Amino acid sequence: MNKANASVADVVLVLKAPKLEGDKLTFDVQLLEGDLANADGPATVFIDIVNLPLARRTSRRSAWYAGAQ
């Protein structure tokens, strides 16, 4: 989001190399689509699980995702 005019923009990026320092979590990013030039406000992160290996999708996790709909 942009604080100045409260606009919302969609960007697609890859989060890499997570770093946790105290309570601050930061990432290196690879921008795939969109523009981060005026991004200075809050953000929402959606994690795509489509390409995760099938072995990582447990029945417990599947039930949790099904319940979230």
Order of alpha helices (4+ residues) and beta strands (2+ residues): beta-beta-alpha
